[in-house]
Amino acid sequence: MDEILIAPCGMNCGICSGYLALKNDVKSKGIKMGYCAGCRPRGKNCAFLKKRCNLLMSGQVQYCYECDEFPCKHLNHIDKRYRERYRMSMVENLEYIKENGMEAFLEKEEEKWKCPECGAVICCHNGICFNCGLEQLKKKKQLYRWEKD
């Protein structure tokens, strides 16, 4: 886990399908998924919220929790979808970072998203390790959904 992969909205780009697809070059292995280097590395600051937030667009805040309106309606909207579909919360991530610091957050994330089989990273969008679970990923009808529990 790397601090540069934590977007202002609290998304850990290191567990995102686009980042993991790029990192593991899944296209060369027959899986059609979009690639992304992460919000900050691409210079986008935050793919979800930047165009909706003047503070992010102008660089006045590094993370949304620095804003007086945290969490704003835009962040709450995306957070709700991620809590329901992808088993994570951007708001909780930001609250944890604010209270405990980035280093503690990255350690917690590394443990939370660690593949029990190979130790690589499990994707938040589908629960699959893009290192050892590519056959499982190839068989998925919905690439961006977790299997039912």
C-alpha positions as CSV (number, residue, x, y, z in Angstrom):
1,M,0.0,0.0,0.0
2,D,1.2,3.4,-0.9
3,E,0.2,6.9,0.3
4,I,0.2,8.3,-3.3
5,L,-2.6,5.8,-4.1
6,I,-5.0,7.3,-1.5
7,A,-7.3,9.7,-3.3
8,P,-8.6,12.9,-1.6
9,C,-12.1,11.2,-1.4
10,G,-10.6,8.3,0.7
11,M,-10.5,5.8,-2.1
12,N,-7.5,3.5,-1.9
13,C,-6.6,3.3,-5.6
14,G,-4.3,0.3,-4.7
15,I,-7.4,-1.9,-4.2
16,C,-9.3,-0.6,-7.3
17,S,-9.9,-2.9,-10.3
18,G,-8.4,-0.4,-12.7
19,Y,-5.2,-0.1,-10.8
20,L,-4.9,-3.9,-10.2
21,A,-5.7,-4.6,-13.8
22,L,-2.9,-2.3,-14.9
23,K,-0.4,-3.6,-12.2
24,N,-1.1,-7.2,-13.3
25,D,-1.5,-6.5,-17.0
26,V,-4.8,-8.5,-17.2
27,K,-5.4,-7.5,-20.9
28,S,-2.4,-9.5,-21.9
29,K,-4.0,-12.5,-20.1
30,G,-7.3,-12.2,-21.9
31,I,-9.4,-10.1,-19.5
32,K,-10.9,-6.9,-20.8
33,M,-10.8,-4.3,-18.1
34,G,-9.9,-0.7,-18.1
35,Y,-6.4,0.3,-16.7
36,C,-5.8,3.2,-14.3
37,A,-2.6,4.3,-12.5
38,G,-4.6,5.9,-9.7
39,C,-6.1,9.3,-9.2
40,R,-3.0,11.2,-7.9
41,P,-0.5,9.5,-10.1
42,R,-2.6,10.4,-13.2
43,G,-2.8,14.0,-11.9
44,K,-6.6,13.8,-11.6
45,N,-6.5,14.4,-7.8
46,C,-9.8,12.6,-7.5
47,A,-11.8,11.0,-10.3
48,F,-15.0,10.9,-8.3
49,L,-15.2,14.4,-6.8
50,K,-12.7,16.8,-8.3
51,K,-15.1,18.4,-10.8
52,R,-17.7,18.8,-8.1
53,C,-15.4,20.5,-5.5
54,N,-13.7,23.8,-5.9
55,L,-11.4,23.1,-3.0
56,L,-10.0,20.0,-4.7
57,M,-9.8,21.6,-8.1
58,S,-7.8,24.5,-6.7
59,G,-5.6,22.3,-4.5
60,Q,-6.8,23.9,-1.2
61,V,-7.3,20.5,0.4
62,Q,-5.3,17.3,0.1
63,Y,-8.1,15.1,1.6
64,C,-11.8,15.7,1.9
65,Y,-11.7,15.5,5.7
66,E,-9.9,18.9,5.7
67,C,-13.1,20.6,4.5
68,D,-15.7,22.2,6.8
69,E,-18.4,20.4,4.9
70,F,-16.9,16.9,5.3
71,P,-18.6,14.7,4.4
72,C,-20.4,16.6,1.6
73,K,-23.4,15.3,-0.3
74,H,-21.2,14.2,-3.2
75,L,-18.9,12.2,-1.0
76,N,-21.8,10.7,0.9
77,H,-23.4,9.6,-2.4
78,I,-20.3,7.7,-3.7
79,D,-19.6,6.4,-0.2
80,K,-23.1,4.9,0.0
81,R,-22.6,3.0,-3.3
82,Y,-19.2,1.7,-2.2
83,R,-20.5,0.5,1.2
84,E,-23.4,-1.3,-0.4
85,R,-21.5,-2.8,-3.4
86,Y,-17.8,-3.0,-2.6
87,R,-17.5,-3.5,1.2
88,M,-15.6,-0.3,1.9
89,S,-16.3,3.3,3.0
90,M,-14.4,6.3,1.8
91,V,-15.8,8.3,4.7
92,E,-14.6,5.7,7.2
93,N,-11.2,5.6,5.5
94,L,-10.9,9.4,5.8
95,E,-12.0,9.4,9.4
96,Y,-9.5,6.7,10.2
97,I,-6.7,8.7,8.5
98,K,-7.6,11.9,10.3
99,E,-7.7,10.1,13.7
100,N,-4.8,7.6,13.3
101,G,-2.6,8.9,10.5
102,M,-1.7,7.7,7.1
103,E,0.9,5.1,8.2
104,A,-1.6,3.3,10.5
105,F,-4.3,3.4,7.7
106,L,-2.0,1.9,5.1
107,E,-1.1,-0.9,7.6
108,K,-4.8,-1.6,8.3
109,E,-5.6,-1.6,4.5
110,E,-2.7,-4.0,3.8
111,E,-4.1,-6.4,6.3
112,K,-7.7,-6.0,5.3
113,W,-7.2,-6.5,1.6
114,K,-4.4,-9.1,1.7
115,C,-5.1,-12.3,-0.3
116,P,-5.0,-15.3,2.0
117,E,-3.7,-17.5,-0.8
118,C,-0.7,-15.5,-2.1
119,G,-0.4,-12.3,-0.1
120,A,-1.1,-10.0,-3.0
121,V,-4.0,-7.5,-3.0
122,I,-7.7,-8.4,-3.2
123,C,-9.8,-6.0,-5.4
124,C,-12.5,-4.1,-3.6
125,H,-14.7,-4.2,-6.7
126,N,-15.1,-8.0,-6.8
127,G,-13.1,-9.6,-4.0
128,I,-10.7,-11.3,-6.4
129,C,-6.9,-11.4,-6.2
130,F,-5.6,-10.3,-9.6
131,N,-2.4,-12.2,-8.9
132,C,-3.6,-15.7,-8.1
133,G,-7.3,-15.4,-9.0
134,L,-7.2,-14.6,-12.7
135,E,-9.0,-17.8,-13.7
136,Q,-11.8,-16.9,-11.4
137,L,-11.9,-13.4,-12.8
138,K,-12.0,-14.7,-16.4
139,K,-15.2,-16.7,-15.5
140,K,-17.0,-13.8,-13.9
141,K,-20.1,-12.5,-15.7
142,Q,-20.0,-9.3,-13.7
143,L,-16.4,-8.2,-13.3
144,Y,-17.3,-5.4,-10.9
145,R,-19.4,-7.3,-8.4
146,W,-18.7,-9.5,-5.4
147,E,-20.2,-13.0,-5.4
148,K,-23.2,-13.4,-3.2
149,D,-22.3,-14.5,0.4
